[in-house]
Amino acid sequence: MQQLLHRGAATVQHRTDEVLDASWDDLKSFLACARSKSFRNAAEDLQVTSTTLMRRIDRLEEKIGCKLFLRDQSGLTLSDEGAAMMGDVVEMERHAFNIFRRAAKSATDVAGTVRVAVTEGPGNFWILPRLIDFQKTYRKITVDLRCAMEQADVARLESDIAIQLEPPTNPDLIVAKLGRLHIYPFVSETYQKLYGTPSSISEIGNHRIIKQNAPQVDDSAYARILGLPSLQGVVGIKTNSSIGVLYAVERGAGIGFLPTSSIALGAPLVAVDMDGFKHHADLWLTYHKEFRNSDRHKIVIDWLRKIFDPKAYPCFRDEFIHPNDLVPLMSSSRNSFGMAGYAAAGSM
């Protein structure tokens, strides 16, 4: 009996050591699969092959001693054991990210990199030109600017700071409204001369619109805002790029719905007044609370607040200002970017 007890204790101890030896890569793979509900999508997110990913999940299931996913034609579903484990692994991930965040802010010197994720249009046309003056003042800070419509997850260290169209709900993040983008229809002067412009939404069917299909852009918004049952026969060009929309409008391809701040860029656009049509989207600044004591992050955050300040730049005010009325109000902004910058960006 004594011998059996010792043998059992050794077996239990051996089993516990195996579980504790589980790889963090395997646990990250588990999270990715649980979130995407697909081996293929999770493998793309982790930048590994599907074979490697499935091998990690098999290894983790073997160590834990239970199935974590139910696999069928529709994808992956968490098993009861996997669902029970999910909260603990998410908490492990959160603590791991906190370790790296504290390391990133620990230096007292302002030198270092600050990663900023922002939607494509404001990033390329508003922030990037102003980075030139920022760099003249803060030469030891590298701003790693990611301009994309995919929303970066600040809580999961995909970026240090993000400017996005939807406010996050994670309680570990600090969220502040930066300003408001007012969306308005525009055409080029050439398009106006050739085809005229609609004076009411009912006339939009006689024209072609340029539609942006991208993350953070509501795909149904166009038809809903225009009061149309569908956009069949109305859309001339679809693109995932807000820069592409601006460039297509400037080239006379049709009507594009752009922020009124485009006027501040010096873009040669004509505002289209259709029954008082207007729309807006708020810009939200978000960063992890761990960065409140990081000097270089505070500098970049303060600078971002400054260049989107609605008092200095009326195009970001909550109240709508017609694009034609913005022109005299935004002369300083036009000088900071101007036609040369617009042409250079539009030719990329």
N, C-alpha and C positions, 0 to 999 in steps of 0.2 A: 504493500500500500504506500509506504513511504517513497519507494522507488517510482511508483506511478505518479504520485503528487509532484515529485521533482521533475519528472519527464513532462507533465502537463504544464508546469510553471515555465519550463524552458521553452515549450512550444508557444505559450502565450507571449512570453518576452520576445521571442523571435518574430512573431507576427506583428507585434507593436513596433519593433524596429523597422520592419519592412514598410509599414504605413507611414511612419515618420520620415522615411527616406524618400517619400514621393516627391517627384520633381515639380518645381514651381511652373516650369513650362507646360507640364501636363495639366496643372490646375488652370493655367491661363487658357489652354486649349479647351478645357471643359467650359469655361465661361464664354469663350467665343462661340462655341457650338450652341450653348444654351441661348445666347442672345440672337444668333442668326438663324437658328433652327435648321441649319444646313451645313454639311461637311464642306461643300464646295465654297460657299460664301465665307465660312469661317477660315478656310485655308487661304482665301484671297486676303482677308483682313490681317492674318498673321504672316502672310508672305511665305507660306510653306506649301508643299504639295499635299494633295488630299490624302495620299498614301501615308505620308509622315504624320498628318493629323490623326488619322484613324488609328495608327500604331500607338500614338500617345494616349488616346482614349482607351484603347484595349489594355494598355499597360496600367493605366490608372484604375480601371475597373477590376483588373486582376489583383492589384495591391489592396484595394478597398474591400473586394470580395462581393461586389454586387453590380448589377447593370445600372448605369446612370441614364441611359437613353433608350427609348423605344424607337426603332428604326422602321420606316415604311416608305411607300411611294411618295407620300406628301412631305417627307423630310424627317426631322428629329423632334421628339417630344420627351421632356424630362420624365423619368420614372419617379415613383414616390420617393425613392432613396436619393435620386438626383435633385429633386425639388427641395428635400430636407437639407441637402448639403449646400444649396445655392447661396443662402444668406451668409453662411460662414466663409465661403470662398470670396464673396463680394467684399466682406469685411476685411479679409486678408489682403485683397487687392488695394482697398482704401488705405490701409496702414502702410503697405509697400510704397504707394505713391507719396504718402506723407513723408516717408524717409527721404525720397529724392527731392521733394519740394523743400524740405528743411536744408538739405545739402546745397540746393540752388540758391537759397537766400542767405546762407551762412556767411558768405564773404562780406566784409564791411566795405570793401572797395566797390565803386560803381561799375567797374569793368565786368564785362561778361555778355552773354547772349540773352535776349528776351524774345520769346516766340509769340508772335501775334497772328491770330487767324481772323480773317474778315471776309465778308461777302465780296464777290469779284469786282463789281463796279466801284464801290467806295474805296476798296483796297487799291486798285490800279489807278483810278482817276483822282482820288482825293488824298489818300494817305501817302502813297509812294512819292508823288512830287514834293511833298512837304518833308519827307525823310531826308532830303538833301540838306536843308537848313538844320534839321535836327542833328545830323551827323557832324556838321561844322562845330556845333556846341559840345556834343557828347561823343567824342571820338573813340572812347574806350567801350562804348555800348554798341553791340551788334544787334540790330533789330532783324529778326528772322521773320519776314512777312510772308504769310501763306494766304494767297487770294484764291478762294474757291467757294462754290456754292454749297459744298458739303459742310455741315455743321461740325466743328471740332468739339470734342468732349474734354473740357478743361479739367473736370474732376478726375479723368483717367489719363491726364498728362499728355493729351494729344496737342495741347498748346498751353502756354502760360496765361495768355489773355485772349479773349475772343470778343469780336463784335458781330452780333448775329441778329436775325429778325424775330426770333422767338426767345423769351426769357427762360433760362433754365430753372428747374425747381429744386435742385440739389441744395440742401441746407448748408453745406460746406462752402458754397460759392457766394461771393459778393456780387450783386447785380444792381446796375444803375442804368437808367435810361440816358442815352447820349443825345438823341434828337429824333427827328421824324423825317423820313423820306416821303415827299409828296410826289405821287406818280401821275403823269399827265401824258396825253397823246401828242406825238410830234411827227412831223414829216420834214423832208428837205425842201429847200427853195425850188429845186428842179422838179420834184414831185408835185409841188403845189402849182407850178406853172403848167405842167402837162395834164394833170388830172383834177386839179382843184382839191378842196378839202370838204369833208362832211360837216354840215352845220348841226346835225342831230344824230343821235345814235342809230336811228332808223335808216340812215343813209350809209351806214358802215358796210352794208352788203355790196355796195358799188365800188368798194376799195379792197385792198389787201392789207392784212396786218402781219406784223412780224412777232411771233410768239416765242417766249422763252420757256422751255421745259427744263427744270432743274430743281434739285433739292432746295428747300426753304421757299419755293415758289408754288403757291396753290394752283394745281393744274386746272381746276374748275373755275378759278377766279375770273378769267377773261370772259367767259360766257355769262357768268352770274352778274358781273359788274355791268356788262353791256346789255343785260336783259335779253340775251338770245338763247333759244333752246339748245343750239349747238353752234360750233364754229365751222361746220362743214361748208366748204367753198369760200370761206373768208380768209383763212390763213394762207399766206403765200410762202413764208419761210418759217421753219421751226429751228431753234438753236438752243443749246444748253448754256450759251455764253451771253452774259449781259454786255460784254464788249462787242460781241457779234451783233447784238440787237442795235447798239449805237452805230456801229459801222454800216450795217445794212440800211438803217434809216438815212444816214448821211449820204449814202450812195443812191438814194431814191427808190429803194425796194418796196416801200410801203409805209404804213403807219406803225410806229413803235411806241410802247408805253414805257417811259423813262422817268427817272427822278428829275424834278425841276432843277436840281443842282447841276444838271448837265449844262444849263445856261451859264453857270459860273465857270465852266471849263472853256468857254468861248466857242462851243460847238455851233456850227451854222444851221440851227434848227428853227422850224416854224411851229409854234404852239397851235394845236387844233382845238378849237372851242366847240364842244358838242354838248349842248343842253346843260352846260355847267358841270360836265363830267370831271370828277377827280377822285383819287384814291390815295391811301397812305399806308406806310409800313414803318413801325418804330424800330430804331436801332438800339440794341442793348449791349452795354459793356459788362463783361463778366470775367472774374478771376478768382482764384482760390484765396481764402482768407489767410493762408500761410504766407502769402506774398505781401501782406500789409507792412511788414517790417523789412522788406528787401528794398534797399535804396534804388537800385537800377530799375526794379519793377515799378516803384512809386514814381520815378521820373517819367517812364514811358506812359503810365496810366494818366498822370497829370497832363502830359503833352497831348494824349489822345482826347481828353476832355476839352482841352483848349482849342484844338483844331476842328472840333465838332460843336463848339459853343454856339447855341442859337442866337445869342446876343451879338456875337461877332459875325455870324453867317446866317442871315435870315432864312435861307432855304431850308434850314433844319428846325425852324420854329414849329410849334404845334399848329398854329393857325396857317391856313393856306394863303400863299401870296402868288398871284398870277405870274407865270414865267416872264412875261413882258415887263412886269413891275419889278422883277428881281434884278434886271440888267443894271440899272444905276446903283442898286444897293450892294451889288457884288463885284464892283470894279476892282477892289483889292484882290479878291480871289482870282479874278480873270488874269491879273498881272502875275500872280504866283504860279499859274499853270499856263494859261494862254493858248493861242492857236497852235504854236509850235509843238507844245506838249501833247495837245489833242491829236494833231496830225501824226506825230511820232507813234503814239499809242494805237491810233486807228490803223496804222499801216502794218502792225505786227502780224 
